[in-house]
Amino acid sequence: MTPNSRDRAVLSGVVFTVLFAQVLLYPGIPDLVVALGGTPAGWGSDVGAILDAGKWFLTAEFLGFVLCAGLWGAFSDATGSRTPLIVTGAVVGAGGYLALAVVPTVASLPYSGVLAIRFLQGAATIGAFSLAITTLMDLSGGGGRNMGAAGLAIGAGTAVGSPVGGVLSGIGPLVPLYAAALVLGAAGVLAMLATDRAPSPTHNSPVAVVLGLWGQPSLSVPFAFGFVDRLTAGFFALVGTVYFQSAFDLDAGGTGLLLGAFFAPFALLQYPFGRLSDQIGRVIPVAAGSLLYGFAVIAVFYAPNAPAAGGAMLVVGVVGALVAPATMALVSDLAAPDERGVAMGGFNVFGSLGFLTGIVGGATVATAVGFQAAFFAVGFAEIALAIVLFPVLLQLDVPAGLGESIGGE
């Protein structure tokens, strides 16, 4: 195995582990927020109360993502260092998961205190996640290939995390937190094996590095697609979970399997689809994929039973795998080598904002109007963006065969 291939495997392993830890919690969110004191006494089975508590639990983590992703990237670009920061983010994030499991059981902590711990855990975790992907961007071998490896790791982590999280939640609502702390700590150890390939430091302040993004408005296109793609992920993480359990009378394990129907093809197809985007360019995977993705999301609502919903989620996963690596690769295409950290940080900021919108907006619409309206809002957001930005995307596309060699190891 060449050093490039070894580092690609190690960094993909870090990304996988971070996402696996994160998604472990999702199938059991309704029971978890009750166990952490997120609903008033006697309201533990009220769907509206659970949606509200779950909304803020997920929002707290992604608020940490939004506020800190760009800072981690800017600091990395300014100092010319990635690997030590990945290790730090993973280890501190693991401590955050452990604190969430332990502190409420040994101290009388209000739910606002739980949310504060959750925020700090998210602020640390995004450093490990974003910079691991940035370090993959630093590798040679083709942007689509490297981002396909990142997408494979993201999809695999979420695909495996969903059913495993469902099983662990069945043992106890806090068990996924302990498991997340263990595996994220392991990600920190694994990251030590990666070669730090960051370009020479810019010697600018992190603030100056962040402000440098304003000089690259073209990055707003992949940022916008990243926003709406993660919006659907946030929507399914909470609203989809509650919808599946209420519509089909599923437990956490059954919900995990249903979410896994999306994440399995989403994981397995990202690497080959990423390599495909190196050959044919980014336009078709991003634009056509996003259009189909929106219709597939809406189709999930019309599934009459759990097996049919699983089939619809399978289609969502296939189309999502077409979009995700090409979108991340477009960031790599457009960003200068010494600005990749902050560019990927910016991509994750917009992605996290999208996830937050999917959680808060989806839960708000579902509570006020109903699940059907929520599914339509999310699906048509994806469709509208694909139509509106298609002409701009045509102008930005990097022709196949240009840039780094895509046929290497």
C-alpha positions as CSV (number, residue, x, y, z in Angstrom):
1,M,0.0,0.0,0.0
2,T,1.4,3.4,-1.0
3,P,1.6,6.2,1.6
4,N,-1.2,8.0,-0.3
5,S,-3.5,5.0,-0.1
6,R,-2.6,4.4,3.5
7,D,-3.5,7.9,4.5
8,R,-6.7,7.8,2.5
9,A,-7.7,4.7,4.4
10,V,-6.7,6.2,7.8
11,L,-8.5,9.5,7.2
12,S,-11.5,7.7,5.9
13,G,-11.5,5.6,9.0
14,V,-11.5,8.8,11.2
15,V,-14.4,10.3,9.2
16,F,-16.3,7.0,9.5
17,T,-15.8,6.8,13.3
18,V,-16.9,10.4,13.9
19,L,-20.1,9.9,11.9
20,F,-20.7,6.5,13.5
21,A,-20.5,8.0,16.9
22,Q,-22.8,10.9,16.0
23,V,-25.5,8.7,14.4
24,L,-25.5,6.2,17.2
25,L,-27.8,8.6,19.1
26,Y,-30.4,9.2,16.4
27,P,-32.7,6.2,16.5
28,G,-33.1,6.6,20.2
29,I,-33.5,10.4,20.4
30,P,-37.1,10.2,21.7
31,D,-36.1,8.1,24.7
32,L,-32.7,9.8,25.2
33,V,-34.2,13.3,25.6
34,V,-36.7,12.0,28.1
35,A,-33.8,10.3,30.1
36,L,-31.9,13.6,30.1
37,G,-34.8,15.5,31.5
38,G,-35.8,17.2,28.2
39,T,-39.6,16.7,28.7
40,P,-41.7,17.7,31.7
41,A,-42.8,14.9,34.1
42,G,-45.7,13.0,32.6
43,W,-45.0,14.2,29.0
44,G,-42.6,11.4,28.1
45,S,-45.0,10.0,25.4
46,D,-46.2,13.3,24.0
47,V,-45.0,13.6,20.4
48,G,-45.0,17.4,20.4
49,A,-42.9,17.5,23.6
50,I,-40.4,15.0,22.3
51,L,-40.1,16.8,19.0
52,D,-39.3,20.0,20.9
53,A,-36.8,18.5,23.2
54,G,-35.2,16.5,20.4
55,K,-35.0,19.6,18.3
56,W,-33.0,21.5,20.8
57,F,-30.7,18.5,21.6
58,L,-29.7,18.2,18.0
59,T,-29.6,21.9,17.5
60,A,-27.1,22.4,20.3
61,E,-24.6,20.1,18.7
62,F,-25.0,21.7,15.2
63,L,-24.8,25.2,16.6
64,G,-21.3,24.1,17.8
65,F,-20.6,22.9,14.3
66,V,-21.7,26.2,12.7
67,L,-19.8,28.4,15.0
68,C,-16.5,26.5,15.1
69,A,-16.1,24.6,11.7
70,G,-14.6,27.7,10.0
71,L,-12.4,28.5,13.0
72,W,-10.9,25.0,13.0
73,G,-10.2,25.3,9.3
74,A,-8.8,28.8,9.5
75,F,-6.5,27.9,12.3
76,S,-5.3,24.9,10.4
77,D,-4.5,26.9,7.3
78,A,-2.9,29.7,9.3
79,T,-0.6,27.2,11.2
80,G,0.0,24.7,8.4
81,S,-1.1,21.9,10.8
82,R,-4.0,19.4,10.5
83,T,-3.3,16.1,12.2
84,P,-2.8,17.3,15.8
85,L,-6.0,19.3,15.5
86,I,-7.9,16.3,14.3
87,V,-6.6,14.3,17.4
88,T,-7.6,17.2,19.7
89,G,-11.1,17.5,18.3
90,A,-11.7,13.8,18.5
91,V,-10.5,13.4,22.1
92,V,-12.3,16.4,23.5
93,G,-15.5,15.4,21.6
94,A,-15.3,12.0,23.2
95,G,-15.1,13.6,26.6
96,G,-18.2,15.6,25.7
97,Y,-20.2,12.4,24.9
98,L,-19.0,10.9,28.2
99,A,-20.0,14.0,30.1
100,L,-23.5,13.9,28.6
101,A,-23.9,10.3,29.9
102,V,-22.4,10.8,33.3
103,V,-23.1,14.3,34.5
104,P,-26.9,14.2,34.5
105,T,-26.8,10.9,36.5
106,V,-24.5,12.3,39.3
107,A,-25.7,15.9,39.5
108,S,-29.0,17.7,39.3
109,L,-28.5,19.3,35.9
110,P,-31.2,21.3,34.2
111,Y,-31.8,20.5,30.5
112,S,-30.2,23.8,29.6
113,G,-27.0,22.4,31.2
114,V,-27.3,19.3,29.1
115,L,-27.6,21.4,26.0
116,A,-24.5,23.4,27.0
117,I,-22.4,20.2,27.2
118,R,-23.9,19.1,23.9
119,F,-22.8,22.4,22.3
120,L,-19.2,21.9,23.5
121,Q,-19.2,18.4,22.3
122,G,-20.3,19.5,18.9
123,A,-17.7,22.4,18.8
124,A,-14.9,19.8,19.3
125,T,-16.3,17.1,17.1
126,I,-16.5,19.3,14.0
127,G,-12.8,19.9,14.2
128,A,-12.0,16.2,13.8
129,F,-14.6,15.8,11.1
130,S,-13.9,18.8,8.9
131,L,-10.1,18.6,9.1
132,A,-10.0,14.9,8.3
133,I,-11.9,15.7,5.1
134,T,-9.6,18.6,4.5
135,T,-6.6,16.4,4.8
136,L,-8.2,14.0,2.3
137,M,-8.4,17.0,0.0
138,D,-4.7,17.5,0.4
139,L,-4.0,14.1,-1.1
140,S,-3.3,13.5,-4.8
141,G,-5.3,11.2,-6.9
142,G,-8.3,13.2,-8.0
143,G,-10.8,15.4,-6.1
144,G,-13.7,13.2,-6.9
145,R,-11.9,10.1,-5.8
146,N,-10.7,11.6,-2.5
147,M,-14.1,13.1,-1.7
148,G,-15.7,9.8,-2.7
149,A,-13.6,8.1,0.0
150,A,-14.8,10.8,2.4
151,G,-18.4,10.2,1.3
152,L,-18.0,6.5,1.6
153,A,-16.8,6.9,5.2
154,I,-19.7,9.4,5.9
155,G,-22.3,7.1,4.5
156,A,-20.8,3.9,6.1
157,G,-20.6,5.6,9.5
158,T,-24.2,6.6,9.3
159,A,-25.4,3.4,7.8
160,V,-23.8,1.2,10.5
161,G,-24.5,3.7,13.2
162,S,-28.3,3.8,12.7
163,P,-29.0,0.1,13.3
164,V,-26.3,-0.3,16.0
165,G,-27.7,2.8,17.7
166,G,-31.2,1.3,17.6
167,V,-30.0,-1.9,19.3
168,L,-28.0,0.0,21.9
169,S,-31.0,2.3,22.6
170,G,-33.0,-0.9,23.3
171,I,-30.5,-1.8,26.1
172,G,-30.8,1.7,27.7
173,P,-31.2,5.3,26.5
174,L,-27.8,6.4,27.7
175,V,-25.9,3.4,26.3
176,P,-25.3,5.1,22.9
177,L,-23.6,8.0,24.6
178,Y,-21.0,5.7,26.3
179,A,-20.5,3.9,22.9
180,A,-20.0,7.2,21.1
181,A,-17.4,8.4,23.7
182,L,-15.5,5.1,23.2
183,V,-15.4,5.1,19.4
184,L,-14.7,8.9,19.0
185,G,-11.7,8.4,21.4
186,A,-10.6,5.6,19.1
187,A,-10.8,8.1,16.2
188,G,-8.3,10.3,17.9
189,V,-5.9,7.5,18.3
190,L,-6.3,6.5,14.6
191,A,-5.7,10.1,13.4
192,M,-2.2,9.9,14.9
193,L,-1.3,7.5,12.1
194,A,-2.0,10.0,9.3
195,T,0.7,12.0,7.6
196,D,0.1,15.8,8.0
197,R,0.1,17.0,4.4
198,A,-1.1,20.6,5.0
199,P,0.5,23.2,2.7
200,S,2.9,25.7,4.2
201,P,1.2,28.0,6.7
202,T,-0.2,31.2,5.5
203,H,1.1,33.1,8.6
204,N,-2.1,35.1,8.4
205,S,-4.4,35.3,11.4
206,P,-7.4,32.9,11.4
207,V,-9.7,35.9,11.0
208,A,-7.8,37.0,7.9
209,V,-8.0,33.5,6.5
210,V,-11.8,33.4,7.0
211,L,-12.2,36.8,5.4
212,G,-10.3,35.4,2.4
213,L,-13.4,33.4,1.5
214,W,-15.2,36.6,0.5
215,G,-12.8,36.8,-2.5
216,Q,-14.1,33.4,-3.8
217,P,-17.9,33.9,-4.4
218,S,-17.9,30.8,-6.6
219,L,-17.7,28.7,-3.5
220,S,-21.2,29.8,-2.6
221,V,-22.5,27.3,-5.2
222,P,-21.3,24.1,-3.5
223,F,-22.0,25.7,-0.2
224,A,-25.7,26.1,-1.2
225,F,-26.0,22.5,-2.4
226,G,-24.3,21.4,0.8
227,F,-26.8,23.4,2.8
228,V,-29.9,21.8,1.2
229,D,-28.4,18.3,1.2
230,R,-27.7,18.4,4.9
231,L,-31.1,20.0,5.4
232,T,-32.7,16.7,4.3
233,A,-30.3,14.8,6.6
234,G,-31.4,16.9,9.6
235,F,-35.0,16.4,8.6
236,F,-34.7,12.6,8.6
237,A,-32.6,12.6,11.8
238,L,-35.5,14.0,13.9
239,V,-38.8,14.5,11.9
240,G,-38.2,11.3,9.8
241,T,-37.5,9.3,13.0
242,V,-40.6,10.5,14.8
243,Y,-42.7,10.1,11.6
244,F,-41.6,6.5,11.1
245,Q,-42.3,5.6,14.7
246,S,-45.7,7.2,14.8
247,A,-46.9,6.2,11.3
248,F,-45.6,2.6,11.3
249,D,-45.5,1.9,15.1
250,L,-41.7,1.1,15.0
251,D,-39.4,0.9,17.9
252,A,-35.8,2.3,17.9
253,G,-34.4,-0.9,16.3
254,G,-36.9,-0.8,13.5
255,T,-36.3,2.9,13.0
256,G,-32.6,2.3,12.8
257,L,-33.1,-0.3,10.1
258,L,-35.3,2.0,8.1
259,L,-32.7,4.8,8.3
260,G,-30.1,2.2,7.3
261,A,-32.0,1.6,4.1
262,F,-30.9,5.1,3.1
263,F,-27.4,5.0,4.5
264,A,-26.3,1.7,3.0
265,P,-26.5,2.7,-0.7
266,F,-25.5,6.2,0.3
267,A,-22.3,4.7,1.7
268,L,-21.4,2.0,-0.8
269,L,-21.9,4.1,-3.9
270,Q,-20.1,7.4,-3.0
271,Y,-16.6,6.2,-3.9
272,P,-17.5,4.9,-7.4
273,F,-19.8,7.9,-8.0
274,G,-17.0,10.3,-6.8
275,R,-14.6,8.7,-9.4
276,L,-17.3,9.1,-12.0
277,S,-17.5,12.8,-11.3
278,D,-13.7,13.0,-12.0
279,Q,-14.5,11.6,-15.5
280,I,-17.7,13.4,-16.5
281,G,-17.4,16.6,-14.4
282,R,-19.6,17.8,-11.5
283,V,-22.7,19.2,-13.3
284,I,-24.7,16.0,-14.0
285,P,-24.1,14.4,-10.6
286,V,-24.9,17.6,-8.6
287,A,-27.7,19.1,-10.7
288,A,-29.5,16.0,-11.9
289,G,-28.9,14.2,-8.7
290,S,-30.3,17.0,-6.6
291,L,-33.5,17.2,-8.8
292,L,-34.1,13.4,-8.4
293,Y,-33.2,13.6,-4.7
294,G,-36.0,16.1,-4.0
295,F,-38.7,13.9,-5.6
296,A,-37.4,10.8,-3.8
297,V,-37.7,12.5,-0.4
298,I,-41.4,13.4,-1.2
299,A,-42.0,9.8,-2.3
300,V,-41.0,8.6,1.2
301,F,-44.1,10.2,2.7
302,Y,-46.5,8.3,0.3
303,A,-45.1,4.9,1.2
304,P,-48.1,3.0,2.6
305,N,-46.1,0.8,5.0
306,A,-42.6,0.3,6.5
307,P,-41.2,-2.0,3.7
308,A,-42.3,0.5,1.1
309,A,-40.8,3.3,3.0
310,G,-37.6,1.3,3.2
311,G,-37.6,1.0,-0.6
312,A,-38.2,4.7,-1.0
313,M,-35.3,5.4,1.4
314,L,-33.1,3.1,-0.6
315,V,-33.8,5.3,-3.7
316,V,-33.0,8.4,-1.7
317,G,-29.7,6.9,-0.6
318,V,-28.7,6.0,-4.2
319,V,-29.4,9.5,-5.5
320,G,-27.8,11.1,-2.5
321,A,-24.6,9.1,-3.2
322,L,-24.5,10.7,-6.7
323,V,-24.7,14.2,-5.3
324,A,-22.5,14.2,-2.2
325,P,-19.0,13.5,-3.4
326,A,-19.3,15.6,-6.5
327,T,-20.4,18.6,-4.3
328,M,-17.4,18.2,-1.9
329,A,-15.1,17.7,-4.9
330,L,-16.3,21.0,-6.3
331,V,-15.1,22.7,-3.1
332,S,-11.7,21.1,-3.7
333,D,-11.8,22.3,-7.4
334,L,-12.5,25.9,-6.5
335,A,-10.4,26.4,-3.4
336,A,-6.7,27.3,-3.4
337,P,-4.5,24.6,-1.7
338,D,-3.6,26.9,1.2
339,E,-7.3,27.7,1.8
340,R,-8.7,24.2,1.7
341,G,-9.1,24.1,5.5
342,V,-11.3,27.2,5.7
343,A,-13.1,26.3,2.5
344,M,-14.1,22.9,3.8
345,G,-14.9,24.5,7.1
346,G,-17.2,26.9,5.3
347,F,-18.8,24.0,3.5
348,N,-19.4,22.4,6.8
349,V,-20.8,25.6,8.3
350,F,-23.4,25.8,5.6
351,G,-24.0,22.1,5.9
352,S,-24.5,22.4,9.6
353,L,-26.9,25.3,9.1
354,G,-28.8,23.2,6.7
355,F,-28.9,20.4,9.2
356,L,-30.2,22.8,11.8
357,T,-32.8,24.1,9.4
358,G,-33.9,20.6,8.7
359,I,-34.3,19.9,12.4
360,V,-35.9,23.2,13.6
361,G,-37.8,24.0,10.4
362,G,-38.9,20.5,9.8
363,A,-40.1,20.0,13.4
364,T,-41.8,23.4,13.4
365,V,-43.7,22.7,10.1
366,A,-44.6,19.1,11.2
367,T,-45.9,20.3,14.5
368,A,-47.9,23.2,13.1
369,V,-49.1,21.9,9.8
370,G,-48.4,18.2,9.6
371,F,-45.8,15.7,8.3
372,Q,-47.0,15.9,4.7
373,A,-46.3,19.6,4.5
374,A,-42.8,19.1,6.1
375,F,-41.9,16.4,3.5
376,F,-43.0,18.6,0.7
377,A,-41.1,21.6,2.0
378,V,-37.9,19.7,2.2
379,G,-38.3,17.9,-1.1
380,F,-39.1,21.1,-3.1
381,A,-36.2,23.0,-1.5
382,E,-33.9,20.5,-3.1
383,I,-35.7,20.6,-6.4
384,A,-35.8,24.4,-6.5
385,L,-32.1,24.8,-5.8
386,A,-31.2,22.4,-8.6
387,I,-33.3,24.4,-11.1
388,V,-32.1,27.8,-10.0
389,L,-28.4,27.1,-9.8
390,F,-28.1,24.9,-12.9
391,P,-26.9,27.7,-15.2
392,V,-24.4,28.9,-12.6
393,L,-23.1,25.3,-12.1
394,L,-22.5,25.0,-15.8
395,Q,-20.2,28.0,-15.7
396,L,-18.3,26.6,-12.6
397,D,-17.8,23.0,-13.7
398,V,-14.2,21.9,-13.9
399,P,-13.8,19.9,-17.1
400,A,-13.0,16.2,-16.7
401,G,-9.3,15.4,-17.1
402,L,-8.0,18.8,-15.9
403,G,-6.1,19.3,-12.7
404,E,-4.5,16.4,-10.7
405,S,-4.2,13.0,-12.3
406,I,-7.3,11.0,-11.5
407,G,-5.9,7.7,-12.6
408,G,-3.2,7.2,-10.0
409,E,-3.1,4.9,-7.1
